[in-house]
């Protein structure tokens, strides 16, 4: 039976693992959705995303945020992170499970752990945005109780927002 460990990133090594997963997430999108390359490149193949990945520990620092990781049989295979959107609302970023980690309920487990951390930090609601072509993510979030909310007017049409109460 597979051994799954879900935990909050704390060490330099943890954040290096999270950074590697963030890069792998983009590579996976480019490989899986080649027809969406222009949209993916515009969002992730810029210096802005590289700076975000380099600064994960600061961007998602406690108590306003966290990076949550998952190890499967000792190998880091998943991550999710959040930060403060406003006083009561946390925003989810970069939920990703590697192809090797899929099929074990890791996405759900990462979200459940993250929800607990959010509640402990005083948040009452959680929100995220994603691209419509990432249908598997939308399905998971729907099963986790998220519902679509209006996107800000300046968002491209392929981006949607969902939220749920904690």
MIRODO-812554 format. One record per residue (C-alpha): x, y, z; residue number from 1; residue in three letters. Coordinates in Angstrom, 3 decimals, decimal comma. Each point is the difference from the previous one (the first is absolute). Layout:
// residues N
<site xx="X" yy="Y" zz="Z" n="NUM" res="ALA"/>
...
// end
This chain:
// residues 166
<site xx="0,000" yy="0,000" zz="0,000" n="1" res="UNK"/>
<site xx="1,246" yy="3,469" zz="-0,927" n="2" res="UNK"/>
<site xx="1,208" yy="2,209" zz="2,831" n="3" res="UNK"/>
<site xx="-1,346" yy="3,571" zz="-0,274" n="4" res="UNK"/>
<site xx="1,290" yy="2,896" zz="2,098" n="5" res="UNK"/>
<site xx="-1,647" yy="3,454" zz="-0,182" n="6" res="UNK"/>
<site xx="1,851" yy="2,826" zz="1,747" n="7" res="UNK"/>
<site xx="0,613" yy="3,737" zz="0,078" n="8" res="UNK"/>
<site xx="3,259" yy="1,073" zz="-1,659" n="9" res="UNK"/>
<site xx="2,503" yy="1,254" zz="2,558" n="10" res="UNK"/>
<site xx="3,569" yy="-0,714" zz="-1,107" n="11" res="UNK"/>
<site xx="2,055" yy="1,309" zz="-2,899" n="12" res="UNK"/>
<site xx="-0,223" yy="-3,494" zz="-1,521" n="13" res="UNK"/>
<site xx="-3,815" yy="0,096" zz="0,254" n="14" res="UNK"/>
<site xx="-0,133" yy="3,298" zz="-1,882" n="15" res="UNK"/>
<site xx="2,443" yy="-1,293" zz="-2,617" n="16" res="UNK"/>
<site xx="-2,342" yy="-2,978" zz="-0,520" n="17" res="UNK"/>
<site xx="-2,963" yy="2,389" zz="-0,329" n="18" res="UNK"/>
<site xx="1,896" yy="2,103" zz="-2,530" n="19" res="UNK"/>
<site xx="0,834" yy="-3,100" zz="-2,046" n="20" res="UNK"/>
<site xx="-3,674" yy="-1,026" zz="0,028" n="21" res="UNK"/>
<site xx="-1,054" yy="3,494" zz="-1,139" n="22" res="UNK"/>
<site xx="2,357" yy="-0,298" zz="-2,974" n="23" res="UNK"/>
<site xx="-1,164" yy="-3,548" zz="-0,748" n="24" res="UNK"/>
<site xx="-3,621" yy="1,230" zz="0,105" n="25" res="UNK"/>
<site xx="0,722" yy="2,427" zz="-2,837" n="26" res="UNK"/>
<site xx="1,881" yy="-2,667" zz="-2,001" n="27" res="UNK"/>
<site xx="-2,925" yy="-2,395" zz="0,484" n="28" res="UNK"/>
<site xx="-2,466" yy="2,617" zz="-1,269" n="29" res="UNK"/>
<site xx="2,111" yy="0,685" zz="-3,090" n="30" res="UNK"/>
<site xx="0,273" yy="-3,737" zz="-0,738" n="31" res="UNK"/>
<site xx="-3,649" yy="-0,802" zz="0,714" n="32" res="UNK"/>
<site xx="-1,586" yy="3,039" zz="-1,659" n="33" res="UNK"/>
<site xx="2,233" yy="0,945" zz="-2,957" n="34" res="UNK"/>
<site xx="-2,937" yy="1,811" zz="-1,616" n="35" res="UNK"/>
<site xx="-0,008" yy="2,366" zz="3,020" n="36" res="UNK"/>
<site xx="3,733" yy="0,785" zz="-0,221" n="37" res="UNK"/>
<site xx="-0,517" yy="3,727" zz="-0,635" n="38" res="UNK"/>
<site xx="-2,226" yy="0,420" zz="3,090" n="39" res="UNK"/>
<site xx="2,313" yy="-2,097" zz="2,180" n="40" res="UNK"/>
<site xx="3,091" yy="1,844" zz="-1,235" n="41" res="UNK"/>
<site xx="-1,574" yy="3,408" zz="0,620" n="42" res="UNK"/>
<site xx="-0,742" yy="-0,954" zz="3,616" n="43" res="UNK"/>
<site xx="2,988" yy="-2,144" zz="0,970" n="44" res="UNK"/>
<site xx="2,942" yy="0,491" zz="-2,336" n="45" res="UNK"/>
<site xx="0,787" yy="3,471" zz="1,199" n="46" res="UNK"/>
<site xx="2,338" yy="1,430" zz="2,547" n="47" res="UNK"/>
<site xx="-2,994" yy="0,672" zz="2,266" n="48" res="UNK"/>
<site xx="-0,716" yy="-3,696" zz="0,516" n="49" res="UNK"/>
<site xx="3,692" yy="-0,766" zz="0,547" n="50" res="UNK"/>
<site xx="0,113" yy="2,681" zz="2,710" n="51" res="UNK"/>
<site xx="-3,163" yy="-1,398" zz="1,592" n="52" res="UNK"/>
<site xx="1,475" yy="-3,505" zz="0,105" n="53" res="UNK"/>
<site xx="3,268" yy="1,318" zz="1,442" n="54" res="UNK"/>
<site xx="-1,922" yy="1,817" zz="2,772" n="55" res="UNK"/>
<site xx="-2,480" yy="-2,736" zz="1,043" n="56" res="UNK"/>
<site xx="1,150" yy="-0,009" zz="3,628" n="57" res="UNK"/>
<site xx="-0,567" yy="3,749" zz="0,359" n="58" res="UNK"/>
<site xx="-3,215" yy="0,212" zz="-2,041" n="59" res="UNK"/>
<site xx="-1,637" yy="-2,838" zz="1,931" n="60" res="UNK"/>
<site xx="1,481" yy="0,702" zz="3,432" n="61" res="UNK"/>
<site xx="-1,975" yy="-0,719" zz="3,163" n="62" res="UNK"/>
<site xx="-2,327" yy="1,086" zz="1,397" n="63" res="UNK"/>
<site xx="-1,609" yy="1,337" zz="-3,203" n="64" res="UNK"/>
<site xx="1,036" yy="-2,908" zz="-2,205" n="65" res="UNK"/>
<site xx="1,635" yy="-3,371" zz="-0,369" n="66" res="UNK"/>
<site xx="1,498" yy="-2,447" zz="-2,441" n="67" res="UNK"/>
<site xx="-1,305" yy="-3,543" zz="0,516" n="68" res="UNK"/>
<site xx="1,874" yy="-2,967" zz="-1,462" n="69" res="UNK"/>
<site xx="-0,632" yy="-3,702" zz="-0,430" n="70" res="UNK"/>
<site xx="2,483" yy="-2,834" zz="-0,027" n="71" res="UNK"/>
<site xx="-0,980" yy="-3,359" zz="-1,457" n="72" res="UNK"/>
<site xx="2,337" yy="-2,776" zz="1,148" n="73" res="UNK"/>
<site xx="2,590" yy="2,655" zz="0,869" n="74" res="UNK"/>
<site xx="-0,148" yy="1,923" zz="-3,304" n="75" res="UNK"/>
<site xx="-1,549" yy="3,489" zz="-0,165" n="76" res="UNK"/>
<site xx="-2,887" yy="-0,294" zz="-2,490" n="77" res="UNK"/>
<site xx="-2,447" yy="2,790" zz="0,819" n="78" res="UNK"/>
<site xx="-0,432" yy="3,542" zz="1,216" n="79" res="UNK"/>
<site xx="-2,539" yy="2,716" zz="0,611" n="80" res="UNK"/>
<site xx="0,489" yy="3,451" zz="1,461" n="81" res="UNK"/>
<site xx="-2,018" yy="2,972" zz="1,134" n="82" res="UNK"/>
<site xx="0,311" yy="3,591" zz="1,116" n="83" res="UNK"/>
<site xx="-2,263" yy="2,795" zz="1,208" n="84" res="UNK"/>
<site xx="-2,440" yy="1,494" zz="-2,500" n="85" res="UNK"/>
<site xx="-1,692" yy="2,161" zz="2,645" n="86" res="UNK"/>
<site xx="-0,700" yy="-0,129" zz="3,745" n="87" res="UNK"/>
<site xx="-2,319" yy="-3,035" zz="-0,176" n="88" res="UNK"/>
<site xx="0,858" yy="-1,530" zz="-3,399" n="89" res="UNK"/>
<site xx="2,986" yy="-2,176" zz="-0,891" n="90" res="UNK"/>
<site xx="1,033" yy="-0,616" zz="-3,603" n="91" res="UNK"/>
<site xx="1,185" yy="-3,423" zz="-1,226" n="92" res="UNK"/>
<site xx="2,946" yy="-0,234" zz="-2,376" n="93" res="UNK"/>
<site xx="1,727" yy="-2,745" zz="-1,976" n="94" res="UNK"/>
<site xx="-1,717" yy="-3,228" zz="1,042" n="95" res="UNK"/>
<site xx="1,957" yy="-2,686" zz="-1,829" n="96" res="UNK"/>
<site xx="0,512" yy="-3,737" zz="0,305" n="97" res="UNK"/>
<site xx="2,585" yy="-1,658" zz="-2,225" n="98" res="UNK"/>
<site xx="-1,054" yy="-2,767" zz="-2,353" n="99" res="UNK"/>
<site xx="1,763" yy="-2,493" zz="2,321" n="100" res="UNK"/>
<site xx="-2,069" yy="1,242" zz="2,934" n="101" res="UNK"/>
<site xx="-3,430" yy="-0,136" zz="-1,599" n="102" res="UNK"/>
<site xx="-2,641" yy="-2,530" zz="0,958" n="103" res="UNK"/>
<site xx="0,681" yy="0,102" zz="3,748" n="104" res="UNK"/>
<site xx="-2,365" yy="2,826" zz="1,025" n="105" res="UNK"/>
<site xx="2,920" yy="2,379" zz="0,507" n="106" res="UNK"/>
<site xx="-1,696" yy="3,056" zz="-1,517" n="107" res="UNK"/>
<site xx="-2,918" yy="-0,369" zz="2,405" n="108" res="UNK"/>
<site xx="2,342" yy="-0,654" zz="2,952" n="109" res="UNK"/>
<site xx="2,083" yy="3,093" zz="-0,804" n="110" res="UNK"/>
<site xx="-3,129" yy="2,155" zz="-0,152" n="111" res="UNK"/>
<site xx="-1,376" yy="-1,414" zz="3,273" n="112" res="UNK"/>
<site xx="3,289" yy="0,714" zz="1,798" n="113" res="UNK"/>
<site xx="0,074" yy="3,494" zz="-1,491" n="114" res="UNK"/>
<site xx="-3,604" yy="0,680" zz="1,122" n="115" res="UNK"/>
<site xx="0,977" yy="-0,887" zz="3,563" n="116" res="UNK"/>
<site xx="2,939" yy="2,407" zz="-0,095" n="117" res="UNK"/>
<site xx="-2,224" yy="2,724" zz="-1,437" n="118" res="UNK"/>
<site xx="-2,606" yy="-0,439" zz="2,731" n="119" res="UNK"/>
<site xx="2,713" yy="0,116" zz="2,671" n="120" res="UNK"/>
<site xx="1,237" yy="3,289" zz="-1,527" n="121" res="UNK"/>
<site xx="-3,516" yy="1,494" zz="0,296" n="122" res="UNK"/>
<site xx="-1,153" yy="-0,175" zz="-3,601" n="123" res="UNK"/>
<site xx="-3,690" yy="-0,651" zz="-0,669" n="124" res="UNK"/>
<site xx="0,066" yy="-0,324" zz="-3,786" n="125" res="UNK"/>
<site xx="2,381" yy="-1,269" zz="-2,673" n="126" res="UNK"/>
<site xx="0,223" yy="1,027" zz="-3,664" n="127" res="UNK"/>
<site xx="2,109" yy="-0,868" zz="-3,033" n="128" res="UNK"/>
<site xx="0,271" yy="0,618" zz="-3,718" n="129" res="UNK"/>
<site xx="0,925" yy="-2,428" zz="-2,742" n="130" res="UNK"/>
<site xx="-0,131" yy="-0,554" zz="-3,733" n="131" res="UNK"/>
<site xx="-3,122" yy="-1,610" zz="-1,419" n="132" res="UNK"/>
<site xx="2,026" yy="-2,550" zz="-1,972" n="133" res="UNK"/>
<site xx="1,226" yy="-1,555" zz="3,295" n="134" res="UNK"/>
<site xx="-3,223" yy="-1,994" zz="0,316" n="135" res="UNK"/>
<site xx="1,316" yy="-2,588" zz="2,477" n="136" res="UNK"/>
<site xx="0,780" yy="2,798" zz="2,469" n="137" res="UNK"/>
<site xx="-3,467" yy="1,487" zz="-0,391" n="138" res="UNK"/>
<site xx="-1,534" yy="-3,433" zz="0,631" n="139" res="UNK"/>
<site xx="2,026" yy="-0,471" zz="3,194" n="140" res="UNK"/>
<site xx="-0,843" yy="3,456" zz="1,318" n="141" res="UNK"/>
<site xx="-3,678" yy="-0,605" zz="-0,772" n="142" res="UNK"/>
<site xx="0,088" yy="-3,242" zz="1,995" n="143" res="UNK"/>
<site xx="1,626" yy="1,941" zz="2,853" n="144" res="UNK"/>
<site xx="-2,951" yy="2,414" zz="0,236" n="145" res="UNK"/>
<site xx="1,244" yy="2,917" zz="-2,114" n="146" res="UNK"/>
<site xx="-2,398" yy="1,902" zz="-2,245" n="147" res="UNK"/>
<site xx="0,709" yy="2,467" zz="-2,800" n="148" res="UNK"/>
<site xx="-0,099" yy="3,722" zz="0,764" n="149" res="UNK"/>
<site xx="0,289" yy="2,941" zz="-2,417" n="150" res="UNK"/>
<site xx="3,523" yy="0,751" zz="-1,186" n="151" res="UNK"/>
<site xx="1,333" yy="3,552" zz="0,178" n="152" res="UNK"/>
<site xx="-0,673" yy="1,950" zz="-3,196" n="153" res="UNK"/>
<site xx="3,677" yy="0,114" zz="-1,022" n="154" res="UNK"/>
<site xx="0,399" yy="-3,805" zz="-0,145" n="155" res="UNK"/>
<site xx="0,357" yy="-1,830" zz="-3,327" n="156" res="UNK"/>
<site xx="-3,021" yy="-2,153" zz="-0,914" n="157" res="UNK"/>
<site xx="1,843" yy="-3,312" zz="0,561" n="158" res="UNK"/>
<site xx="0,486" yy="0,833" zz="3,716" n="159" res="UNK"/>
<site xx="-2,679" yy="-0,831" zz="2,568" n="160" res="UNK"/>
<site xx="-0,288" yy="0,478" zz="3,770" n="161" res="UNK"/>
<site xx="-1,482" yy="-2,333" zz="2,611" n="162" res="UNK"/>
<site xx="-0,440" yy="0,266" zz="3,761" n="163" res="UNK"/>
<site xx="-1,410" yy="-1,792" zz="3,022" n="164" res="UNK"/>
<site xx="-0,600" yy="0,601" zz="3,653" n="165" res="UNK"/>
<site xx="2,395" yy="-1,532" zz="2,468" n="166" res="UNK"/>
// end
